[in-house]
């Protein structure tokens, strides 16, 4: 029996529907359930061939459990080693190398010193920073948000330098990004599952949360193909099995705004019935595909092109 588990927190609509959909297909030798953990011992395999991870970004214990599971052969969606290493500034840096348009972005040291550090810990950091060059590069209005983490927590829209310094003083020990504002004509949120299945959803981030998927944008077939190509390119390089990419169109150019969402919102009440049905069905089919191809004790993880190309260079020496 190849068991598919889903590891989740307080969300219920997607995990419950996912388990029900996998099991309703009645694939011989395949079954799904919420992950059950009563002990975690080093180097000991779990009972799951596949685990979909929806919560370890918030629970370090779960991330450690998943790394051990992956080491012992579980296909974890998404790869917990890469997820631990990834963050939004790296994503933007990578995008500049794979011809994906992104807003002008800089990373900033935290306003307050991290715990267990002092001014002497930052001998290599110039103070003050070259604020003039930074502000001229990004421009105003601009957005400031954490370089890691998801959702709309600690996100600021800034109108000028004075506004920046006032808001930055509120960020404490958070490491922040300062990012060019893209005044967009259209906006899309795009699911990508399995590095091959893409769902492009009109999205209006300026609406209240429950109305953000109520948008009337109607892209042409050519524009849809362009956006799909960008979404696939990003996910192939990052190596995510399950992710969303947000694209803002300015003067016909799709800018990737946020594309590090490995546990994206899949709540029925926010994404809507049609999108919810698509993500449940597509995730179920992909998890079954991974379970059927699972090899006991092998590395069953997905690795992105960035890592694979680096590994190939190392192998030459």
C-alpha positions, 0 to 999 in steps of 0.5 A: 500500500502506498499511502499519501499523507497531507500535513496541515494546520487549521485549514480544513476545506482543502485537506479534507477535499484532497483526501476524499478525492484521492480515495474516491478514485479507488486506485489499487494500492493507493490511499490518502489520509491526514498525516499522523505523527506519534514519534520521530526517530532519526533515520526511521522511515514514515509510513507515507510514500508521499506527503503534501506539506501545508504547515511546516513553514510555521512549525519547525518540528514538522520541517525537521520531521519532513526532512527525516521522512525525505531522507528515508524516501518519502516524496515530500511536496514541497522539497523541505530542504529547498523550502528551508533555503529559499526566500523572496530576495533570492527568488527575485535575484534568480528571476533576473538571470532567467529573463523573468521581469521583476520589480526593482528590489533591494534587501535591507538589514533589520532596523534593530540588532538581532538577539545576541549581536552588537554593533561589533557584529556588523563591522562589514556593514556601512552605516548609514547605507547609501540611501540616496542610491537605494531610493533613486533605484527603487523610486517612490511609491514603493512597497516594503515587506519581509524578505521571508514569509508569506501573506500580507503580514508586515507589508507597507506601501511607502510614499516618500523617504520620510514615510520609509524611515517612519515605517522602517522603525516599526519593523524591529528585527525583520529583514525587509525588502524595498521594492518598486511599485508596479502600477498594474493594468491587470493582475493574476495569481497562478497555481503551478502543480507538478511543474506542468499544470498551471491555473491562471486566475484573475486576481485583484489584490486591491479588493477586500480579501474575500473579493480578490478572486472577483476580477474581470480581466480577460487575457488573450490566448497569446497573453495566457501562453506568455504567463504560463511560460513564465510560471513554468520557468520560475517553478522549474528553476525553483523546483516547487511541486506546488506553488503560486506565482503572482503576475502584475501586467504593466504596459503589457509586460507581466512582472513576477511580484511574489512567487515563493508561496509553497503553501498557497491559499487553497481555501474554498471561501477565498479562491472560489468554487471553480479554482478550488475544484481545479486545485483539489483535482490536480493535486490529487492526480499529481500526488497519485502520480508521485505515489505510483512512481515512488521508489522505497528508500530512494530520493523521491524529491523534486529538485529545481534546475538551479540546484541541479545545474550547480550539482552537475558542475560539482560532479565534473570536479 
